[in-house]
Amino acid sequence: MPKADLRLAGMLIGYFLADNRLPRRVLRIQQDELEAEVMVLLADEETLTVPCNPQGVADMGMNPGQDLWVIFNSNSPYVGP
């Protein structure tokens, strides 16, 4: 499976079409000073791990249990509240 380039969408959610986004929930966040990974729950206990910028995770106040959007465009999926 190819590695996906995922980013946090933040307040840009209004700029994406309804057919390319899925409402999901944060399961876990692992991070250090250089990188972060946000794990979200998909359907049927499947998960998606999203590599993110730690500053973006902090700026958006992401926490486990938080609802967010997984957004897919032609080049890469994004996640954001």
FENVENBEL-V23374 format. One record per residue. N is the residue number from 1. PHI is phi in radians with two decimals (999 if undefined). PSI is psi in radians with two decimals (999 if undefined). OMEGA is omega in radians with two decimals (999 if undefined). Layout:
n-><N/N>
phi-><PHI/PHI>
psi-><PSI/PSI>
omega-><OMEGA/OMEGA>
//
This chain:
n-><1/2/3/4/5/6/7/8/9/10/11/12/13/14/15/16/17/18/19/20/21/22/23/24/25/26/27/28/29/30/31/32/33/34/35/36/37/38/39/40/41/42/43/44/45/46/47/48/49/50/51/52/53/54/55/56/57/58/59/60/61/62/63/64/65/66/67/68/69/70/71/72/73/74/75/76/77/78/79/80/81>
phi-><999/-1.21/-1.29/-1.59/-1.62/-2.01/-2.37/-1.41/-1.56/0.98/-1.35/-1.39/-0.94/-1.15/-1.58/-1.88/-1.29/-1.13/-1.43/-2.09/-2.48/-2.26/-1.31/-2.50/-2.27/-1.27/-1.64/-2.72/-2.24/-2.06/-2.71/-2.31/-1.20/-1.81/-2.64/-2.37/-2.24/-1.91/-1.72/-2.06/-1.52/-1.69/-1.51/0.93/1.19/-1.41/-2.21/-2.27/-1.78/-1.95/-1.26/-2.41/-1.43/-1.01/-1.17/-1.12/-1.07/-1.18/-1.05/-1.55/1.12/-1.17/-2.50/-0.98/1.62/-1.29/-1.36/-2.66/-1.90/-1.73/-2.03/-1.99/-2.05/-1.17/-1.85/-2.87/-1.45/-2.21/-2.25/-3.02/-1.32>
psi-><2.25/2.62/2.28/2.49/1.85/2.51/2.85/2.31/-0.47/-2.31/0.02/0.02/-0.59/-0.29/0.02/2.58/2.66/-0.49/-0.03/0.47/2.60/2.27/2.26/-3.11/2.47/2.22/-0.75/2.58/2.18/2.30/2.76/-2.83/-0.42/-0.54/2.78/2.68/2.22/2.11/2.22/2.62/2.20/-2.58/2.66/0.77/0.15/2.65/2.82/2.21/2.19/2.00/2.30/2.92/2.23/-0.60/-0.64/-0.72/-0.77/-0.79/-0.61/-0.10/0.62/2.40/2.66/2.44/-0.21/2.40/2.50/3.10/2.38/2.10/2.26/2.22/-2.99/-0.40/-0.62/2.63/2.70/2.82/2.59/2.74/999>
omega-><-3.13/3.10/-3.14/3.03/-3.09/-3.14/3.07/-3.10/3.13/-3.07/-3.13/-3.04/-3.14/-3.11/-3.11/3.12/-3.12/-3.07/3.11/3.11/-3.13/3.05/-3.13/-3.08/3.10/3.06/-3.02/3.04/3.05/3.14/2.96/-3.09/-3.01/-3.08/3.10/3.02/3.11/3.11/3.13/3.12/3.04/3.13/3.01/3.08/3.07/-3.12/3.05/3.11/-3.02/3.04/-3.06/3.01/-3.13/3.13/3.09/3.09/3.14/-3.12/-3.12/3.13/-3.12/3.11/3.03/-3.12/-3.12/3.02/3.11/3.07/2.91/-3.02/-3.13/3.00/-3.05/-3.10/-3.05/3.04/3.11/2.97/3.11/-3.13/999>
//
